[in-house]
Amino acid sequence: MPKVEEQGRVRAHRWRDSIFVQLVIRYPRSARLLLLVLVLSISYRIWGIGSYLLAQRARVQVIESIRADEPNRFEEAQQIRKKLDQIIQNTQAFPCAEEVALEASLAKRCSEWQRDAEQALSLFTEMAKRDVLDPERVADFSWICARSAAWSLLVEKYEHALDWLVRGETWRLTMDLAMPEEAMRAWEALRKEIMGLASMQIYVPAVVREVIVWPLMDDGARRVQSDPILRTDQYPIKCEGVRSGSYLIWAALPDAGYQAYPVQIDRHSSVEVELTLPGVVLNEWKYVPAGNFLSGGSASGSVRLHSVSLPAFYISQDEVTIGSYLEFWSSIEDVELKEEWAAYYSDSTQERVMLWDNEGGLQLPALSLAHPIIGITGEAAEAYCRWKSRKMGRVIRLPYDVEWEKAARGVDGREYCWGNGLEDVASFFNVGGFSGQGIDFMEPVGSRLRDASIYTVRDMVGNVREITLSSSVGEGRSFGVKGSSGINSLEVSACARVEAFEKRSKDVGFRIVMENIN
């Protein structure tokens, strides 16, 4: 027992002699302050941990609440989408009040979901890494990205939907996280739905030398050819995994040249394209193959964008020239008809002046035989067509407005001949640059190389406007005017736009159509 007490006294002595105890004895106030700081630090740490746990619980509750509410919200949005699709399928007219209200409601619901999704994802930046890596939170992050992609699909914002998937994948790579096999299959199925990949089967006549397929892409206001995805002389052609959008097929004709076949491929579609060759290949005629194209739109003033099917036809590459029309006019024997079907314009004194004299000599120095004919009536244009029909032994007539529209815009529903938008394209066309009284604005046909449609039909944007026949049911026979001119704005050239043709004009001419030759 004495030995144990002796050991205790030794330890106590050592404790009293330690540096820490000596400092506390020597500086008692500092020791108390140090102790207070230590207690406060431990308390703050405990408070911080408690606050984080409470905040984390609140964050989890927010995410769980969003997950619980989303199915009902999405189902309601789907019902609105279904009603919208039914209205669109059942009418070609412009959106009614109900459709506008439904679109606004759907857009609002989608915007609200995107806001909530962004809020939920921002909560992950406030979590500790151990909580972020919790399997439930990992599943939450992926679920939010996947559902946001589904919402973007619902409003047909496919690029946004793909961005959401990329966001989820980037986050997993950053965190070095693997996705369960079942979740990965669902993720890839969603990706396929977003991509909307289609297939295209092309049937090609054996005499075609080769086929080239280009995707068309928007380059600013213009829709232009991208790099070709296929070039082959092996037929038939099967293309799998094709992205939806606008494409241009070129078929090399047996002798020389290429024939254009624009194609619009919808999401998840299986498209079959039969390349029918033109019956005649003449420089002055361009072949427009049979098939559907997207017609109408806001510029039409009457119908929304919708699909219209047309048989094949030929359209003149250029507007009818003064030289060609003079040949017709010179053949007229009836004096009254010859006067009626002559071409006139009003000079600076508003006096009506004929473009040529009785012998067919041009009276205006600004004109040549290569300029487009102007200043005639619709009846005179039809008389020219009858004369041309007799001369060629084929059916020649004015183009219907939908034929003109297809020859100008192709099949993909672009607003203008060159694409969509008006930025940096005006210099390519003879439009809107003349405000005088004369006809000096006109240029010989084909002068602007960029003023060519996807079928290489020239001057469908500017130079002069063109007479067409109405194709509307119930209107009877009437004339319209399409395109723009040197005295009209670029906006007027919208492919779906048509104006009534009431009288001769110094900026209105015409081109002709030849019906298909089997």
C-alpha positions as CSV (number, residue, x, y, z in Angstrom):
1,M,0.0,0.0,0.0
2,P,2.7,2.5,0.8
3,K,4.3,1.7,-2.5
4,V,1.0,2.7,-4.4
5,E,0.8,6.0,-2.5
6,E,4.4,6.7,-3.4
7,Q,3.7,6.2,-7.0
8,G,0.7,8.5,-6.8
9,R,2.8,11.2,-5.3
10,V,5.4,10.8,-8.1
11,R,2.8,11.2,-10.8
12,A,1.3,14.3,-9.0
13,H,4.7,15.8,-8.8
14,R,5.3,15.2,-12.5
15,W,2.0,16.8,-13.3
16,R,2.8,19.9,-11.2
17,D,6.2,20.1,-12.9
18,S,4.7,19.9,-16.5
19,I,5.0,22.9,-18.8
20,F,1.2,23.1,-19.3
21,V,0.5,23.3,-15.5
22,Q,3.3,25.8,-15.0
23,L,1.9,28.0,-17.7
24,V,-1.6,27.8,-16.3
25,I,-0.3,28.6,-12.8
26,R,1.8,31.5,-14.1
27,Y,-0.8,32.9,-16.5
28,P,-4.2,32.0,-15.1
29,R,-6.2,34.6,-17.0
30,S,-4.8,33.5,-20.3
31,A,-5.5,29.9,-19.4
32,R,-9.1,30.7,-18.7
33,L,-9.4,32.6,-22.0
34,L,-7.9,29.7,-23.9
35,L,-10.3,27.4,-22.3
36,L,-13.2,29.6,-23.2
37,V,-12.1,29.7,-26.9
38,L,-11.7,25.9,-26.9
39,V,-15.3,25.5,-25.5
40,L,-16.7,28.0,-28.0
41,S,-14.9,26.3,-31.0
42,I,-16.3,22.9,-30.0
43,S,-19.8,24.4,-29.5
44,Y,-19.6,26.2,-32.9
45,R,-18.5,23.0,-34.6
46,I,-21.4,21.1,-33.0
47,W,-23.8,23.9,-34.0
48,G,-22.4,23.8,-37.6
49,I,-22.9,20.1,-37.9
50,G,-26.4,20.4,-36.5
51,S,-27.3,23.2,-38.9
52,Y,-26.0,21.3,-41.9
53,L,-27.9,18.2,-40.9
54,L,-31.1,20.3,-40.6
55,A,-30.4,22.0,-43.9
56,Q,-29.6,18.7,-45.6
57,R,-32.9,17.3,-44.3
58,A,-34.7,20.3,-45.8
59,R,-32.9,19.9,-49.1
60,V,-33.8,16.3,-49.3
61,Q,-37.4,17.1,-48.5
62,V,-37.5,19.7,-51.4
63,I,-36.2,17.1,-53.8
64,E,-38.6,14.4,-52.6
65,S,-41.5,16.9,-52.9
66,I,-40.5,17.6,-56.5
67,R,-40.3,13.9,-57.3
68,A,-43.7,13.3,-55.7
69,D,-45.4,16.1,-57.6
70,E,-43.8,15.6,-61.0
71,P,-46.0,12.6,-62.3
72,N,-49.3,14.5,-61.9
73,R,-47.8,17.7,-63.4
74,F,-46.4,15.8,-66.4
75,E,-49.7,13.9,-66.9
76,E,-51.6,17.2,-67.0
77,A,-49.1,18.6,-69.5
78,Q,-49.5,15.5,-71.6
79,Q,-53.3,16.0,-71.8
80,I,-52.7,19.6,-73.0
81,R,-50.3,18.3,-75.6
82,K,-52.8,15.7,-76.8
83,K,-55.5,18.4,-77.2
84,L,-53.1,20.6,-79.1
85,D,-52.2,17.8,-81.5
86,Q,-55.8,17.0,-82.2
87,I,-56.6,20.7,-83.1
88,I,-53.5,20.9,-85.3
89,Q,-54.4,17.6,-87.1
90,N,-58.0,18.7,-87.7
91,T,-57.5,22.2,-89.2
92,Q,-55.2,24.0,-91.6
93,A,-56.4,27.4,-90.4
94,F,-54.2,29.7,-88.3
95,P,-54.3,29.0,-84.5
96,C,-57.6,29.7,-82.8
97,A,-58.0,31.2,-79.4
98,E,-58.3,27.8,-77.8
99,E,-55.0,26.6,-79.4
100,V,-53.2,29.8,-78.4
101,A,-54.4,29.4,-74.8
102,L,-53.4,25.7,-74.7
103,E,-49.9,26.5,-76.1
104,A,-49.5,29.2,-73.5
105,S,-50.6,26.9,-70.7
106,L,-48.2,24.1,-71.9
107,A,-45.3,26.6,-72.2
108,K,-46.0,27.9,-68.7
109,R,-46.1,24.4,-67.1
110,C,-42.8,23.5,-68.8
111,S,-41.2,26.7,-67.7
112,E,-42.3,26.1,-64.1
113,W,-40.8,22.6,-64.2
114,Q,-37.5,23.8,-65.6
115,R,-37.4,26.4,-62.8
116,D,-38.0,23.7,-60.2
117,A,-35.5,21.4,-61.7
118,E,-32.8,24.1,-61.7
119,Q,-33.6,24.9,-58.1
120,A,-33.3,21.2,-57.2
121,L,-30.0,20.7,-58.9
122,S,-28.6,23.8,-57.3
123,L,-29.2,22.1,-53.9
124,F,-26.5,19.5,-54.8
125,T,-23.9,22.2,-54.8
126,E,-24.6,22.9,-51.1
127,M,-24.2,19.2,-50.1
128,A,-21.1,17.6,-48.7
129,K,-19.5,15.2,-51.0
130,R,-20.4,12.2,-48.9
131,D,-24.1,13.2,-49.2
132,V,-23.8,13.8,-52.9
133,L,-22.4,10.3,-53.4
134,D,-25.2,8.8,-51.4
135,P,-26.9,6.3,-53.9
136,E,-30.3,8.0,-53.3
137,R,-29.0,11.4,-54.2
138,V,-27.2,10.1,-57.2
139,A,-30.5,8.6,-58.4
140,D,-32.2,12.0,-57.7
141,F,-29.8,13.9,-59.8
142,S,-30.1,11.5,-62.8
143,W,-33.8,11.4,-62.4
144,I,-34.2,15.2,-62.5
145,C,-32.0,15.4,-65.7
146,A,-34.0,12.6,-67.3
147,R,-37.4,14.1,-66.4
148,S,-36.3,17.6,-67.6
149,A,-35.3,16.0,-70.9
150,A,-38.8,14.4,-71.1
151,W,-40.4,17.8,-70.5
152,S,-38.3,19.4,-73.3
153,L,-39.5,16.6,-75.6
154,L,-43.1,17.3,-74.7
155,V,-42.7,20.9,-76.1
156,E,-40.6,19.7,-79.0
157,K,-37.3,21.4,-77.8
158,Y,-35.1,18.5,-78.8
159,E,-31.8,20.3,-78.5
160,H,-32.7,21.3,-74.9
161,A,-33.6,17.7,-74.2
162,L,-30.2,16.6,-75.4
163,D,-28.5,19.2,-73.3
164,W,-30.2,17.8,-70.1
165,L,-28.9,14.3,-70.9
166,V,-25.4,15.7,-71.5
167,R,-25.6,17.6,-68.2
168,G,-26.5,14.4,-66.3
169,E,-23.7,12.4,-68.0
170,T,-21.1,15.2,-67.3
171,W,-22.0,15.2,-63.7
172,R,-21.6,11.5,-63.3
173,L,-18.2,11.6,-65.1
174,T,-17.1,14.4,-62.8
175,M,-18.1,12.4,-59.7
176,D,-16.7,9.2,-61.2
177,L,-20.1,7.5,-60.8
178,A,-21.4,4.4,-62.6
179,M,-25.0,4.0,-63.5
180,P,-26.9,0.8,-62.7
181,E,-27.5,-1.4,-65.8
182,E,-31.3,-1.0,-65.7
183,A,-31.0,2.8,-65.3
184,M,-28.5,2.9,-68.2
185,R,-31.0,1.1,-70.5
186,A,-33.7,3.6,-69.6
187,W,-31.2,6.5,-70.2
188,E,-30.3,5.2,-73.6
189,A,-33.9,4.6,-74.6
190,L,-34.6,8.3,-73.7
191,R,-31.6,9.3,-75.8
192,K,-33.0,7.4,-78.8
193,E,-36.3,9.1,-78.3
194,I,-34.7,12.5,-78.2
195,M,-32.5,11.9,-81.3
196,G,-35.5,10.7,-83.3
197,L,-33.3,8.8,-85.7
198,A,-35.0,7.7,-88.9
199,S,-34.2,5.5,-91.9
200,M,-34.2,6.2,-95.6
201,Q,-34.5,3.8,-98.5
202,I,-33.6,5.3,-102.0
203,Y,-34.6,3.5,-105.1
204,V,-32.5,4.5,-108.1
205,P,-32.8,3.8,-111.8
206,A,-29.9,1.8,-113.1
207,V,-28.9,4.4,-115.6
208,V,-28.1,6.9,-112.8
209,R,-24.3,7.3,-112.7
210,E,-24.1,8.1,-109.0
211,V,-26.1,9.5,-106.0
212,I,-24.9,12.0,-103.5
213,V,-26.8,12.8,-100.3
214,W,-26.3,16.1,-98.4
215,P,-27.8,17.2,-95.1
216,L,-28.9,20.8,-95.2
217,M,-28.0,23.1,-92.4
218,D,-28.8,26.6,-91.4
219,D,-26.0,29.0,-91.8
220,G,-27.4,32.2,-90.5
221,A,-30.4,33.1,-92.6
222,R,-29.4,30.7,-95.4
223,R,-30.0,26.9,-95.6
224,V,-27.0,25.4,-97.2
225,Q,-25.5,22.0,-98.0
226,S,-23.3,20.4,-95.4
227,D,-20.7,17.7,-96.0
228,P,-22.2,14.8,-97.9
229,I,-23.2,11.7,-95.8
230,L,-23.2,9.4,-98.8
231,R,-21.8,9.1,-102.3
232,T,-22.3,5.8,-104.1
233,D,-23.2,4.1,-107.4
234,Q,-24.5,0.9,-105.6
235,Y,-28.3,0.7,-105.6
236,P,-30.7,0.5,-103.8
237,I,-29.5,2.7,-101.0
238,K,-30.3,2.1,-97.4
239,C,-29.5,4.7,-94.8
240,E,-30.0,3.9,-91.1
241,G,-29.7,6.2,-88.1
242,V,-30.5,9.3,-90.1
243,R,-31.2,12.4,-88.1
244,S,-34.5,14.2,-88.8
245,G,-34.3,17.3,-91.0
246,S,-33.8,18.5,-94.5
247,Y,-31.7,16.6,-97.1
248,L,-30.8,17.1,-100.7
249,I,-30.2,14.1,-103.0
250,W,-28.4,14.6,-106.3
251,A,-28.7,12.0,-109.0
252,A,-26.2,12.1,-111.8
253,L,-28.2,11.9,-115.0
254,P,-27.1,9.4,-117.7
255,D,-25.6,11.9,-120.1
256,A,-24.6,14.9,-118.0
257,G,-25.8,17.0,-115.1
258,Y,-27.6,16.3,-111.9
259,Q,-31.3,16.2,-110.8
260,A,-32.1,17.6,-107.4
261,Y,-34.5,15.7,-105.0
262,P,-35.0,17.5,-101.8
263,V,-36.3,15.3,-98.9
264,Q,-37.8,16.2,-95.5
265,I,-37.2,13.4,-93.0
266,D,-39.4,13.4,-89.9
267,R,-38.5,12.0,-86.5
268,H,-38.6,8.2,-86.1
269,S,-39.8,7.9,-89.7
270,S,-39.0,5.4,-92.4
271,V,-38.8,7.2,-95.7
272,E,-38.8,5.7,-99.1
273,V,-37.6,7.8,-102.0
274,E,-38.0,6.8,-105.6
275,L,-35.8,8.9,-107.9
276,T,-37.9,9.3,-111.0
277,L,-35.9,10.8,-113.9
278,P,-37.2,13.7,-116.0
279,G,-38.6,12.6,-119.4
280,V,-36.8,15.5,-121.1
281,V,-33.6,17.3,-120.1
282,L,-33.6,20.8,-121.5
283,N,-31.6,23.7,-120.2
284,E,-34.6,26.0,-120.2
285,W,-36.7,23.6,-118.1
286,K,-36.3,22.4,-114.5
287,Y,-37.9,19.1,-113.3
288,V,-39.8,19.2,-110.0
289,P,-40.4,15.6,-108.9
290,A,-43.8,14.4,-107.6
291,G,-44.4,14.2,-103.8
292,N,-45.3,16.1,-100.7
293,F,-44.0,19.4,-99.6
294,L,-44.7,21.7,-96.7
295,S,-46.9,24.5,-97.9
296,G,-48.4,27.6,-96.3
297,G,-47.3,29.2,-93.1
298,S,-47.6,32.7,-91.6
299,A,-46.6,34.4,-94.8
300,S,-49.7,32.9,-96.6
301,G,-52.0,34.9,-94.4
302,S,-54.5,32.0,-94.4
303,V,-53.2,28.6,-93.6
304,R,-50.6,27.1,-91.3
305,L,-47.7,25.0,-92.5
306,H,-49.2,21.7,-93.9
307,S,-48.3,18.9,-96.3
308,V,-49.5,19.1,-99.9
309,S,-49.0,16.4,-102.6
310,L,-48.3,17.4,-106.2
311,P,-47.6,15.5,-109.3
312,A,-44.3,16.0,-111.2
313,F,-44.0,19.0,-113.5
314,Y,-41.5,21.1,-115.3
315,I,-41.1,24.8,-114.7
316,S,-39.1,27.2,-116.8
317,Q,-35.7,28.0,-115.5
318,D,-36.2,31.7,-116.2
319,E,-39.0,34.1,-116.5
320,V,-40.4,34.6,-120.0
321,T,-38.2,37.1,-121.8
322,I,-39.2,40.0,-124.0
323,G,-37.6,38.2,-126.9
324,S,-39.8,35.1,-126.5
325,Y,-42.9,37.1,-125.9
326,L,-42.2,39.3,-129.0
327,E,-42.1,36.2,-131.1
328,F,-45.6,35.3,-129.8
329,W,-46.9,38.8,-130.2
330,S,-45.6,39.0,-133.8
331,S,-47.7,35.9,-134.7
332,I,-51.0,37.5,-133.6
333,E,-53.1,38.4,-136.6
334,D,-56.1,40.0,-134.9
335,V,-55.4,43.8,-134.6
336,E,-57.5,44.2,-131.4
337,L,-55.8,41.3,-129.7
338,K,-52.4,42.5,-130.8
339,E,-53.1,45.8,-129.1
340,E,-54.6,44.2,-126.0
341,W,-51.8,41.6,-125.6
342,A,-49.0,44.1,-126.1
343,A,-46.8,45.1,-123.1
344,Y,-47.2,48.5,-121.6
345,Y,-45.8,50.6,-118.8
346,S,-46.6,54.0,-117.4
347,D,-43.9,56.7,-117.8
348,S,-43.1,59.6,-115.5
349,T,-46.2,61.5,-116.9
350,Q,-48.4,58.4,-116.2
351,E,-48.9,58.0,-119.9
352,R,-49.2,54.4,-121.1
353,V,-46.3,53.5,-123.3
354,M,-45.8,50.3,-125.3
355,L,-42.4,48.6,-124.8
356,W,-41.9,48.2,-128.6
357,D,-43.1,49.7,-131.8
358,N,-45.4,48.1,-134.4
359,E,-42.4,46.4,-136.0
360,G,-41.2,44.9,-132.7
361,G,-38.3,47.3,-132.1
362,L,-37.7,48.1,-128.4
363,Q,-38.5,51.7,-127.6
364,L,-36.6,51.9,-124.3
365,P,-32.8,51.9,-124.2
366,A,-32.8,50.2,-120.8
367,L,-34.4,47.0,-122.2
368,S,-33.0,44.1,-124.2
369,L,-34.6,41.0,-125.5
370,A,-33.1,39.1,-122.5
371,H,-35.0,41.1,-120.0
372,P,-38.2,39.6,-118.5
373,I,-41.5,40.6,-120.1
374,I,-43.6,43.0,-118.0
375,G,-46.7,45.1,-118.3
376,I,-49.1,42.4,-119.6
377,T,-52.4,41.0,-118.4
378,G,-53.1,37.5,-117.1
379,E,-55.1,36.8,-120.2
380,A,-52.1,37.7,-122.4
381,A,-49.9,35.4,-120.4
382,E,-52.4,32.6,-120.9
383,A,-52.5,33.4,-124.6
384,Y,-48.7,33.0,-124.7
385,C,-49.0,29.6,-123.1
386,R,-51.5,28.4,-125.7
387,W,-49.1,29.6,-128.4
388,K,-46.2,27.9,-126.7
389,S,-48.2,24.7,-126.4
390,R,-49.0,24.6,-130.1
391,K,-45.3,25.3,-130.9
392,M,-43.9,22.5,-128.6
393,G,-46.8,20.0,-129.0
394,R,-47.0,19.8,-125.2
395,V,-49.3,21.3,-122.4
396,I,-47.8,24.6,-121.4
397,R,-49.6,26.8,-118.9
398,L,-49.1,29.3,-116.0
399,P,-48.0,27.7,-112.8
400,Y,-50.5,27.2,-110.0
401,D,-49.5,29.1,-106.9
402,V,-48.7,25.8,-105.0
403,E,-46.5,24.7,-107.9
404,W,-44.6,28.0,-107.9
405,E,-44.3,27.7,-104.1
406,K,-42.8,24.2,-104.3
407,A,-40.4,25.1,-107.0
408,A,-39.2,28.1,-104.9
409,R,-39.0,26.6,-101.4
410,G,-38.5,22.8,-102.0
411,V,-40.1,20.5,-99.5
412,D,-38.8,21.5,-96.0
413,G,-41.1,24.4,-95.3
414,R,-38.5,27.2,-95.3
415,E,-40.0,30.6,-95.3
416,Y,-37.9,32.0,-98.2
417,C,-36.3,30.6,-101.2
418,W,-32.8,30.7,-99.6
419,G,-33.9,29.6,-96.1
420,N,-35.2,31.5,-93.0
421,G,-34.5,35.0,-92.0
422,L,-33.4,38.2,-93.8
423,E,-30.0,38.9,-92.4
424,D,-27.1,39.6,-94.8
425,V,-28.9,38.2,-97.9
426,A,-30.4,41.3,-99.6
427,S,-27.3,41.8,-101.8
428,F,-27.8,38.4,-103.5
429,F,-31.1,39.5,-105.1
430,N,-32.5,42.3,-107.2
431,V,-35.0,43.6,-104.7
432,G,-36.0,46.9,-103.2
433,G,-33.2,49.0,-104.6
434,F,-35.1,51.2,-107.0
435,S,-37.5,54.0,-106.2
436,G,-37.7,55.8,-109.6
437,Q,-40.5,56.0,-112.1
438,G,-38.8,54.1,-114.9
439,I,-38.0,50.4,-115.4
440,D,-34.2,50.7,-114.9
441,F,-34.5,48.3,-112.0
442,M,-34.9,45.3,-114.2
443,E,-32.0,43.0,-115.1
444,P,-31.7,40.3,-117.8
445,V,-33.0,37.0,-116.6
446,G,-30.5,34.9,-114.6
447,S,-28.2,37.8,-113.8
448,R,-28.1,37.0,-110.0
449,L,-26.4,33.6,-109.5
450,R,-27.5,33.4,-105.9
451,D,-31.1,33.9,-106.9
452,A,-31.8,30.2,-107.5
453,S,-34.1,27.7,-105.8
454,I,-33.2,24.3,-104.6
455,Y,-34.3,23.0,-108.0
456,T,-32.0,25.7,-109.6
457,V,-35.0,27.7,-110.8
458,R,-33.7,31.3,-111.2
459,D,-35.1,34.7,-110.2
460,M,-37.8,33.4,-107.9
461,V,-36.9,36.0,-105.3
462,G,-36.4,39.2,-107.2
463,N,-36.1,41.1,-110.5
464,V,-39.9,40.9,-111.3
465,R,-42.9,39.5,-109.6
466,E,-44.7,36.6,-111.4
467,I,-48.3,35.8,-112.4
468,T,-49.7,32.5,-111.1
469,L,-53.1,30.7,-111.2
470,S,-55.0,30.3,-108.0
471,S,-55.3,26.7,-106.7
472,S,-57.8,27.4,-103.9
473,V,-61.0,25.4,-104.1
474,G,-64.1,27.4,-104.7
475,E,-62.4,30.6,-105.9
476,G,-62.8,29.8,-109.6
477,R,-60.2,30.9,-112.1
478,S,-58.2,33.8,-110.8
479,F,-54.6,35.2,-111.0
480,G,-52.2,35.9,-108.3
481,V,-48.7,37.4,-108.0
482,K,-45.8,35.8,-106.2
483,G,-42.2,36.8,-105.5
484,S,-40.6,40.2,-105.1
485,S,-39.0,42.7,-107.5
486,G,-36.6,45.6,-107.8
487,I,-39.2,47.9,-106.4
488,N,-40.5,45.7,-103.6
489,S,-39.0,44.7,-100.3
490,L,-37.2,41.4,-99.6
491,E,-40.0,40.3,-97.1
492,V,-42.5,40.2,-100.0
493,S,-40.6,37.3,-101.5
494,A,-41.8,34.8,-98.8
495,C,-42.6,31.6,-100.7
496,A,-46.1,31.2,-99.3
497,R,-47.2,34.8,-99.9
498,V,-49.5,35.5,-102.8
499,E,-51.2,38.7,-103.8
500,A,-54.2,39.3,-106.1
501,F,-53.2,40.4,-109.6
502,E,-55.6,43.1,-110.8
503,K,-53.8,45.0,-113.6
504,R,-50.7,45.3,-115.6
505,S,-47.6,46.4,-113.7
506,K,-44.1,47.4,-114.6
507,D,-42.7,44.9,-112.2
508,V,-44.9,41.9,-112.9
509,G,-44.0,39.2,-115.5
510,F,-44.5,35.4,-115.6
511,R,-42.9,32.0,-116.1
512,I,-44.5,28.9,-117.4
513,V,-45.1,25.2,-116.5
514,M,-44.9,22.2,-118.7
515,E,-47.0,19.3,-117.5
516,N,-45.1,16.0,-116.9
517,I,-44.1,13.8,-119.8
518,N,-44.5,10.1,-119.0
